[in-house]
């Protein structure tokens, strides 16, 4: 079990290796960042910026999901996905696979 934990740790470290990015901020924004760090919510300015980026990424993902859901709602009438529906999909897929196998011989 310990070796699995070590492997997970190495994979995480490899994925999360840090690079450096320098940004310029007006003094008022720098003061605001310093205040947020001083409040104790973040260990450093870098932690604060990482949190902002993660939040932005999550918001964008949520917006994409909502757009896809709306697209689905507007795509036409709903279809009941009961056992018969899935059986028909499986039957159609098997037919397509069988036809492809016949063509490739």
C-alpha positions in Angstrom: 0.0 0.0 0.0 2.9 2.4 0.8 4.2 2.0 -2.8 0.9 2.9 -4.2 0.8 6.1 -2.1 4.3 6.9 -3.2 3.3 6.4 -6.8 0.3 8.7 -6.3 2.5 11.3 -4.7 5.0 11.2 -7.6 2.2 11.5 -10.2 0.7 14.4 -8.4 4.1 16.2 -8.1 4.8 15.6 -11.8 1.4 17.1 -12.7 1.6 20.0 -10.3 5.2 21.0 -10.9 5.3 24.8 -10.6 6.6 27.3 -13.0 7.2 31.0 -12.4 5.1 33.8 -13.8 5.7 37.4 -13.0 2.8 39.8 -13.1 2.6 43.6 -12.7 -0.1 45.1 -10.5 -1.0 48.7 -9.6 -0.1 49.4 -6.0 -3.8 49.4 -5.0 -4.2 45.8 -6.3 -0.9 44.7 -4.7 -2.2 46.2 -1.4 -5.4 44.3 -1.7 -3.6 41.0 -2.3 -1.4 41.7 0.7 -4.5 42.3 2.8 -6.1 39.0 1.7 -2.9 37.2 2.6 -2.6 39.0 6.0 -6.2 37.9 6.8 -4.9 34.3 6.8 -7.0 32.9 4.1 -4.0 32.4 1.9 -0.4 31.5 2.7 1.1 33.8 0.0 0.2 36.0 -3.0 0.9 33.0 -5.2 -1.7 31.0 -3.3 -4.2 33.8 -3.7 -3.6 34.0 -7.5 -3.8 30.2 -7.8 -7.2 30.3 -6.0 -8.4 33.0 -8.4 -7.4 30.9 -11.4 -9.0 27.8 -10.0 -12.2 29.7 -9.3 -12.2 31.2 -12.8 -11.6 27.7 -14.3 -14.5 26.3 -12.3 -16.8 29.2 -13.4 -15.9 28.7 -17.0 -16.5 24.9 -16.7 -19.9 25.6 -15.1 -20.8 28.0 -17.9 -19.9 25.4 -20.5 -22.0 22.8 -18.7 -25.0 25.2 -18.5 -24.7 26.0 -22.2 -24.6 22.3 -23.1 -27.7 21.7 -20.9 -29.5 24.5 -22.5 -28.5 23.2 -25.9 -29.9 19.8 -24.9 -33.2 21.3 -23.7 -33.6 23.3 -26.9 -32.7 20.3 -29.2 -36.2 19.0 -29.4 -38.7 16.9 -27.5 -37.5 14.7 -24.8 -37.1 10.9 -25.4 -37.8 8.4 -22.6 -34.6 6.5 -22.0 -36.2 3.2 -20.8 -34.9 -0.3 -21.3 -36.4 -0.5 -24.8 -34.6 2.6 -25.8 -31.2 1.3 -24.7 -31.9 -2.1 -26.2 -32.6 -0.4 -29.6 -29.4 1.6 -29.3 -27.4 -1.6 -28.5 -29.1 -3.5 -31.4 -28.3 -0.6 -33.8 -24.7 -0.5 -32.6 -24.3 -4.3 -33.1 -25.7 -4.0 -36.6 -23.2 -1.2 -37.5 -20.3 -3.2 -36.1 -21.4 -6.3 -38.0 -21.6 -4.4 -41.3 -18.1 -2.9 -40.7 -16.7 -6.3 -40.0 -18.2 -7.7 -43.2 -16.7 -4.8 -45.2 -13.2 -5.2 -43.7 -13.0 -8.9 -44.7 
